[in-house]
Structures are given as structure tokens and as C-alpha cells.
Amino acid sequence: MEIQKLYDLDDIEFEDIAIALVRLAKDIPAHEFFYKINQINHLNFSRKKDLVFHGDYFDYFFPRFEAYHKSTKTCFTFISNRSSESKQKKQQTELFSGEENIKFLLNNQADVEYILHTSEQFPDFSVILLPENLVFPIQDYTLSSDEELYQIIQYYE
């Protein structure tokens, strides 16, 4: 008897994820940045369990901060683009492994401090007011399903 496939993974189209890129104008600690955001918005951004990326030689930890916006009924998540710490799993034996002790989630956007994400299909990031003197205007960014960060966000959602 032949087993019938209900669906073929190659035929499934994954939808892109809309995120926002946040660049800081000043180098300030995360707790101070989120304190100011919480004051302006009457939100309660708090630190959640770190996002963990498992490399071949290192495990990388990226701080996450979440808050629930009551009027829009939306959960917003800030993820640090730069790893805050890394733990070496094994000794590197290759000369050009391409893996270092610091990792960026968006390698081509090293100047971005935070990635702002929500689980909504069409997010409206303008409902969060950001401190004018600390943050550059946020940049909308679309992640396609073939990008590494897309898979990570889907896992933590």
C-alpha cells in the first residue's frame, strides 16, 4: 500500500516577515534604553530568555526584550543584533572557519543594535515611540524565508 503525502514541503510558500531595524545614536546600556522606551510608551519591556544560535564552534546568546501593547493587543520583541556572549563548544582546527566569538544576526547590518519584531502579519511599528535623541529613524526590513534569521524568529515565535 502506498502512503499518500498530504503536502509537499517544496510546494509550500513561506511568507516574508516584516521587521524593523533600530540604530542607536548614542552608545547606552540596554537597561537604560528600555527604561526610556517604557517611560515614553507606558509599556513594560522586560528581558526574556536569550535567543540562542548554535554555531559549529560557539553558542551565541542574543538578549531579547518583550512588551505587550494593550491598545493594539500586540506583543513587540526587541532582539539584539550583536551577541552579548558566546560559549566555545570545541576548539577550532580550521584556519578559515568563518566563525568568531562575536556574531551578528544580520551580518550585512552590523551598525544595527536591535531588531524589532512582532508576530502580526502586517506590523505597525509606529505605535512604539522611540526616544528622539537616542535613536535614528527605524528602517523597515523584510526577511525572506531563505534567510537564517527568518528560521530563528519562527522558532522563537
Disulfide bonds with the S-S distance in Angstrom:
none
